């Protein structure tokens, strides 16, 4: 096992990072007020009625939501879950298929997401609750391994959760004096709703509206969860909020970052790794493989559709639904990124990334005002591995005046 890892390190070490300096900033007086929709925290009153009280976690009320935790581990780390009610966005004549796809890669971390439930685990306790009634975002708190911390890094993982490579990145930042708050993608990313016709009142346009609303809720869940997590830190670990505050996302973790940075201001730096402009467009293009898997799942539903379904859309109609929905979302990076141009921003990307097409990557770069960008001749997954070798460079960039 050591030889493949050594070989991989040698290969990555030979892939020199190319640095493109930021474009000259253009002053702008444009200021747009964003109307953030309501976000409904949960009380779990009905959920915990029949549960053995010995296995219940702590429910901690914050001004903007509820944090659920079993408390700090012996090493000072902690896992928390931030919960909100799962809204019902019904459309006349449209039936919603519930679809759940879960990380299966051997490089993924342990998933708290199951098909019908989510779970919070302690060493000797486990709490399961309905994934249909509640939205969940799980975060891990990892303290710096130095006596004095430089500040806080909020790091959002890829769709594969905290992979082996990303764990090493987090550990490297901790050794360099950073407290790290790791956010997994919210479970709404894995629990999609595929529309079908329930009556003559259903249309492709209504189906697209439903898909767009569901994706917007995913972007906003990342933003709202970070706001609640910072409130939790202010109450339980106030020293973590001293020093610099940096927001980093990799791949799927980048798509909620613009909403996150705008909803909760005060970031010293934003770092987008393998980011793009529009997650629905990425799905529909097929490059991420998620949409093709969904259409395959629909083929199974066609053989035995629910009684409420009068017709299941064709594959081409689903492509049209997603194409329309991608233009209807309000909080995707392509739309919000221009409002971040007064931030200090770094982009890191692979020049042979087949999962994040150039249209997405370059589109985000231009929307952000062409900030400093580092590129390497690598694909989507190897860029995440390359980050381990670039932590020192990133650390210096963050601390640079």
Protein Blocks (a to p, Z undefined) as FASTA:
>chain_A
ZZmmmmmmmmmmmmccdddddddddddfbdcddddddddddehlmmmmmgcfklpccddd
dfkbccddebjafkopacddddddddddddehiacdddddddfbfkbccdfbdfkbccdd
dfkbccdddfklpccddddddddfbfbdfbdcdddddfkljafklmmmmmmmmmnopacd
dddddfklmmccddddfbfkbcfklmmmmmmmmmmmmmmmmmmmmmmmmmmmmmmmmmlm
gcjdddddehjlmmmmmmmmmmmghifbdcdehiafblklmmmnomnommmmmmmmmmmm
mmmccfklmbdcdfklmmmmmmmmmmmpmkbfklmmmmmmmpccdddddfklfklgfklm
mmmmmmnopaadddddddfklmmmmmmmmmmmmmmmmmpZZ
